[in-house]
Amino acid sequence: MELEKELLALRAENAELRGGRPQGLLTGAGARSVSFAEDPDHNAALHGPSEQAASRSLLDLAQSGHDTSHGGGANSPSQNTLARITLSNDQISELFAIFFSRYHPYLPLLSPELSPSAYFNMSPLLYWTIITVASRRYDPRPGLLTDLKRPLTDFLWETIGSIPQNYHVVKALCFLCTWPLPTSSTSLDPSTILCGTMVSIAMQFGLHRPSHAQDFSRSKIELAEEDIKDRMNTWVVVNIVAQTISTGYGMPQLARWNWYTHGLHTERISTALRTQCAIQRFIDKVTRTLYTMQRDLVIKSDEATRAFTIDTFQREYDELETTTRAQNPTSQYYQYL
């Protein structure tokens, strides 16, 4: 770890200064060039309690480095408290039940069988995002969504800025982009920023290549089949959400549809996500065509090409609607068609 290397380097510097040897280029792991002025007061300041305190501080940082994915620190959230907001275990259970019954069916990425504690251990940000999304419909405590907005926003940016993270943070961003926190105007809505961050973090963890996670990690990774499927489904949801955000805001595509979201590979995607995946891929095709269509020079052949393209999209749309209705006769997915 870099902090441990720096600690060793500082100890070597201190030993060299105490021995009265000339300062120069240190050798070994974490070595760096040092050059101090011949100032007795300065050298004295490196000895004694200050030196020991600095060493202890660096050692504490090195030992706590593995906890940064939880947004480490004295003010880190617990399972019952986020900043000054405290909830009882019964309230948390009720909020999780609301989330899985009223929100999760529209973006089925998680497992309702897992306990709230399991989701906290997976990712505190995901845990508190679930609670915040569900608080929209939590009648026993009116105003909870407003109370959670600021602390969740602060914790969100703290978590995004922490390294290392884990890819479950991406799931939290998916839900926050789908059910964003309330704002007074669209100009203050950070959904597009969060969406771009979501896609970037997902690719950083190699979710776009779910069976090749080792290629994107410096540590040894051994994934079970269920882990690979979870990564696959997370990447599908990332693209569904990114496509929805792009379409809703009239912006260029942020989605990164790739080979395993097409054709025979869709059989490996969760059944609950296949319909949304097909719909959003069709939307991607239409919007991408419109965005890249040449308009600065209009000639007669362009009109024929546009007419053919529109007819093709119309046929694909009709086929998609027929297939969707046949496969999901009582589904809520018709809101996308």
Secondary structure, DSSP 8 states (H G I E B T S, - for coil): -HHHHHHHHHHHHHHHHHTT----B--STT--B----S-HHHHHHTSTHHHHHHHHHHHHHHHHGGGGGGT-STT---SSEETTEE--HHHHHHHHHHIIIIIGGGS--S-TTS-HHHHHHH-HHHHHHHHHHHGGG-TTSTTHHHHHHHHHHHHHHHHHTSSS--THHHHHHHHHHHS----SSGGG--HHHHHHHHHHHHHHTTTTSGGGGGGG-SS-----HHHHHHHHHHHHHHHHHHHHHHHHHT--------GGGSGGGGGGS-HHHHHHHHHHHHHHHHHHHHHH---SS--HHHHHHHHHHHHHHHHHHHHHHHHHHHH-TT-GGGGG-
